């Protein structure tokens, strides 16, 4: 009977966005430790530290992180040879190296100036705010501050006014649900309008083609030119209303 081998995380990449690369690697390493039960090696049965087990886990971490990251680790003066046998110390010092201390004031300014973009859905806007909030140290106020920012920064002015009138004051989930429902309703109305407009254009094209054929109005070559003009009308309107597919429901594509 074959056994499934849990793949090791990809090595830590020092190219591109090193901060994000480190966060991805650290998360992958955390899940890998759980999946392979490496955490059980860190403690003895009596709950005390297990030096031999920690050394095994540290060696596994070094094998997984890759040669480039090992070079960085070996260059850190804060890591003694004894520290390199402790996976928690390795992670701690590499964290300091790859993720410098952030200016909380600056991060909060970025968060509080984030408004919904014209091509950004409600869910995309919420996700961006959640990501920005990660470095703001909001603590237990995180959800309520994200809610406030959504209401202030949403591009749905009618939705904002509706939320202001709600009692009691809606929580984060209620705000997202309300704005999302309004967005879906606008999409449906826009698509219905677009379908009717394009349907009228297509029908008009067919009527012109039939009438002109019956009347013998167009000479050879002129009918093809007329049909090309009608096709341009239809495709032009498709481009005009293509903003719906990009999330811009209020105005044509710029």
C-alpha positions, 0 to 999 in steps of 0.5 A, spaced: 500 500 500 502 506 497 503 512 502 502 519 501 508 524 502 507 531 504 510 535 499 515 540 503 514 548 502 517 551 496 524 555 498 524 562 501 525 566 495 529 572 495 527 575 489 521 580 488 517 582 494 521 579 499 516 581 505 510 577 502 515 571 500 517 571 507 510 571 509 508 566 504 514 561 506 512 562 514 505 560 513 507 554 509 512 552 514 507 552 519 502 548 516 508 543 514 509 542 521 502 541 523 501 536 517 508 532 519 507 532 526 514 536 527 511 540 533 511 533 537 518 533 537 519 540 540 517 537 547 518 531 551 512 527 554 513 531 561 512 537 557 519 540 557 523 542 551 526 537 547 533 539 545 534 533 540 527 534 537 528 541 536 535 540 533 531 535 528 526 540 526 531 546 525 535 542 521 528 540 517 527 548 517 534 549 514 533 544 508 526 547 506 528 554 506 533 553 501 540 555 500 539 563 499 535 563 505 541 559 509 546 564 507 542 570 510 541 566 516 548 564 517 550 572 516 545 574 522 550 576 528 544 575 533 543 568 531 549 564 535 550 556 533 546 554 539 540 558 536 541 555 530 538 549 533 532 552 535 527 553 530 523 558 533 529 562 534 531 562 527 524 564 525 524 570 529 530 572 527 529 571 519 522 575 521 526 581 523 530 581 517 525 580 512 519 584 515 522 590 518 518 594 523 513 598 520 510 605 521 503 604 524 501 611 523 503 611 516 499 604 515 493 607 518 494 613 513 494 608 507 488 604 510 484 611 512 485 614 505 483 607 501 476 608 497 473 603 492 476 604 485 471 604 479 473 597 477 473 594 484 467 590 486 465 590 493 468 584 495 475 586 492 474 592 496 473 589 502 479 584 501 483 590 500 481 593 506 482 587 510 489 586 507 491 594 509 488 593 516 493 587 518 499 592 519 495 597 523 494 594 529 487 595 530 486 590 535 479 588 538 477 594 534 479 591 527 472 589 524 468 596 526 474 600 523 473 596 517 466 597 517 467 604 518 472 605 512 467 601 507 461 606 509 466 612 508 469 609 502 464 605 498 462 608 491 455 606 492 452 613 495 445 611 495 448 605 499 451 609 504 445 613 505 441 607 506 446 604 511 446 611 515 439 610 516 439 603 519 437 602 526 441 599 530 447 601 527 449 595 522 455 591 524 461 589 518 457 583 516 451 587 515 454 592 511 458 588 506 451 584 505 447 590 504 452 593 499 453 586 495 446 586 494 445 593 491 451 591 487 448 585 484 441 588 483 445 594 479 449 588 475 442 585 473 439 591 471 445 593 467 445 587 463 437 587 462 438 594 459 444 592 455 441 586 452 435 590 450 439 595 447 443 590 443 437 586 441 434 592 438 440 594 434 441 586 431 433 587 429 434 593 426 440 590 422 436 585 419 430 589 417 435 594 413 438 588 410 431 585 408 428 591 406 434 593 402 434 586 398 427 587 397 427 594 394 433 593 390 436 599 393 443 598 393 448 596 388 453 591 388 458 593 394 454 598 397 450 593 401 456 590 404 458 597 406 451 598 409 451 592 413 458 593 415 456 600 418 450 596 422 455 591 424 460 597 427 453 600 430 452 593 434 460 592 436 460 599 438 455 599 443 458 592 445 464 596 447 460 602 450 457 597 455 463 593 456 464 597 462 459 592 466 464 586 465 469 591 468 465 593 474 464 600 472 456 600 472 455 607 472 458 610 466 461 607 459 468 605 459 473 611 458 
